[in-house]
Amino acid sequence: MAERVALAETAAGWIARSRQEAADRGAVWVSDRYADCHLAVDAVSRTPDPARLLQVLADLYLARPTVTVWLDLDPRIARERILRRGHDEESLEYLVSLRDAYLALDAATGYVHIPADRPLEEVHERVWSVFASVSASGPPA
């Protein structure tokens, strides 16, 4: 357990430092995962991990993002992609439950919701427009 706490503390420190360095340069800091991801997984698994909880708290209170983009995908399409990659296997029921957890978080946190089942060019354009609005004037409305 002590090792997991130390790892969480190290990650939280890295997040805080790298985000501050980006801010100092006037850059946008982008991360592919955030505390909300862990909250959604914990909501589905119902087996909270103490180290994960520490990481979530660190993320939430030390480096809250300016904006969170949620690339929302129908769980059936997500499962097809997972199986096609051949690295993991998630049940459709799990993916539906996970999406439901994200929907609940979205209602509470105000994500920028982008449907990921749209053509790649459209998703790409929308994501970059969010980043451009953040870097130009703060978070999108």
C-alpha positions as CSV (number, residue, x, y, z in Angstrom):
1,M,0.0,0.0,0.0
2,A,2.8,2.4,0.8
3,E,4.3,1.9,-2.6
4,R,1.0,2.7,-4.3
5,V,0.6,5.9,-2.2
6,A,4.1,6.9,-3.2
7,L,3.3,6.3,-6.8
8,A,0.1,8.4,-6.6
9,E,2.1,11.2,-4.9
10,T,4.7,11.0,-7.7
11,A,2.0,11.1,-10.4
12,A,0.3,14.1,-8.7
13,G,3.6,16.0,-8.5
14,W,4.3,15.3,-12.2
15,I,0.8,16.5,-13.2
16,A,1.1,19.7,-11.2
17,R,4.6,20.4,-12.5
18,S,3.9,19.7,-16.2
19,R,0.7,21.7,-16.2
20,Q,2.5,24.7,-14.6
21,E,5.3,24.5,-17.0
22,A,2.8,24.5,-19.9
23,A,1.0,27.5,-18.4
24,D,4.3,29.4,-17.9
25,R,5.0,28.9,-21.6
26,G,1.5,30.0,-22.6
27,A,0.9,26.4,-23.9
28,V,-2.1,24.2,-23.5
29,W,-1.5,21.1,-21.4
30,V,-3.2,17.9,-22.7
31,S,-3.6,14.6,-20.9
32,D,-5.3,11.5,-22.2
33,R,-6.7,10.5,-18.9
34,Y,-7.8,12.3,-15.8
35,A,-9.4,11.6,-12.4
36,D,-12.8,11.3,-13.9
37,C,-11.7,8.2,-15.8
38,H,-10.9,6.6,-12.5
39,L,-14.1,7.7,-10.9
40,A,-16.1,6.2,-13.7
41,V,-14.2,2.9,-13.5
42,D,-14.7,2.8,-9.7
43,A,-18.4,3.6,-10.1
44,V,-18.7,0.5,-12.3
45,S,-16.4,-1.9,-10.4
46,R,-17.7,-0.8,-6.9
47,T,-14.2,-1.8,-5.6
48,P,-12.5,1.5,-5.0
49,D,-8.7,1.3,-4.8
50,P,-7.2,3.5,-2.0
51,A,-4.2,4.4,-4.2
52,R,-6.5,5.4,-7.1
53,L,-8.6,7.4,-4.7
54,L,-5.5,9.3,-3.6
55,Q,-4.6,9.9,-7.3
56,V,-8.2,11.2,-8.0
57,L,-8.0,13.6,-5.1
58,A,-4.6,14.8,-6.2
59,D,-5.9,15.3,-9.8
60,L,-9.0,17.1,-8.6
61,Y,-7.4,19.4,-6.2
62,L,-3.9,20.0,-7.5
63,A,-4.4,20.2,-11.3
64,R,-8.0,20.6,-12.2
65,P,-8.3,20.9,-16.0
66,T,-9.4,24.0,-17.8
67,V,-11.6,21.8,-20.0
68,T,-12.4,18.1,-20.2
69,V,-13.2,16.7,-23.6
70,W,-15.2,13.5,-23.6
71,L,-15.0,11.5,-26.8
72,D,-18.3,9.6,-26.4
73,L,-18.7,6.3,-28.3
74,D,-21.6,3.9,-28.4
75,P,-20.5,0.9,-26.3
76,R,-21.2,-1.6,-29.1
77,I,-18.8,0.3,-31.4
78,A,-16.3,0.6,-28.6
79,R,-16.4,-3.2,-28.0
80,E,-16.0,-3.9,-31.7
81,R,-12.8,-1.7,-31.7
82,I,-11.5,-3.4,-28.5
83,L,-12.0,-6.8,-30.0
84,R,-10.4,-5.8,-33.3
85,R,-7.3,-4.6,-31.5
86,G,-7.0,-8.0,-29.8
87,H,-5.3,-6.7,-26.6
88,D,-8.3,-6.6,-24.2
89,E,-11.7,-7.9,-23.9
90,E,-14.5,-6.0,-22.2
91,S,-18.1,-7.2,-22.0
92,L,-20.8,-5.1,-23.6
93,E,-22.5,-4.8,-20.2
94,Y,-19.4,-3.4,-18.6
95,L,-19.0,-0.8,-21.4
96,V,-22.6,0.2,-21.2
97,S,-22.2,0.7,-17.4
98,L,-19.0,2.6,-17.9
99,R,-20.7,4.9,-20.4
100,D,-23.6,5.4,-18.0
101,A,-21.0,6.4,-15.3
102,Y,-19.5,8.9,-17.7
103,L,-22.9,10.3,-18.5
104,A,-23.5,10.9,-14.8
105,L,-20.1,12.6,-14.4
106,D,-20.8,14.7,-17.6
107,A,-24.0,16.0,-16.0
108,A,-22.0,17.0,-12.8
109,T,-18.9,18.4,-14.4
110,G,-19.9,19.9,-17.8
111,Y,-17.5,18.1,-20.1
112,V,-17.2,19.2,-23.7
113,H,-19.1,16.3,-25.2
114,I,-17.9,15.1,-28.7
115,P,-19.6,12.2,-30.3
116,A,-16.7,9.9,-31.4
117,D,-18.8,8.0,-33.9
118,R,-18.7,10.9,-36.3
119,P,-16.2,10.9,-39.2
120,L,-12.6,11.2,-38.0
121,E,-12.1,14.6,-39.7
122,E,-15.1,16.0,-37.9
123,V,-14.0,14.7,-34.5
124,H,-10.5,16.0,-35.1
125,E,-11.8,19.4,-36.1
126,R,-14.0,19.7,-33.0
127,V,-11.3,18.7,-30.6
128,W,-8.9,21.2,-32.1
129,S,-11.5,23.9,-32.0
130,V,-11.9,23.2,-28.3
131,F,-8.2,23.5,-27.7
132,A,-8.0,26.7,-29.8
133,S,-10.8,28.3,-27.8
134,V,-9.1,27.3,-24.5
135,S,-5.7,28.8,-25.6
136,A,-7.3,31.9,-27.0
137,S,-9.7,32.9,-24.4
138,G,-10.1,30.4,-21.6
139,P,-12.5,27.4,-21.4
140,P,-15.3,27.1,-24.0
141,A,-18.8,28.0,-23.0
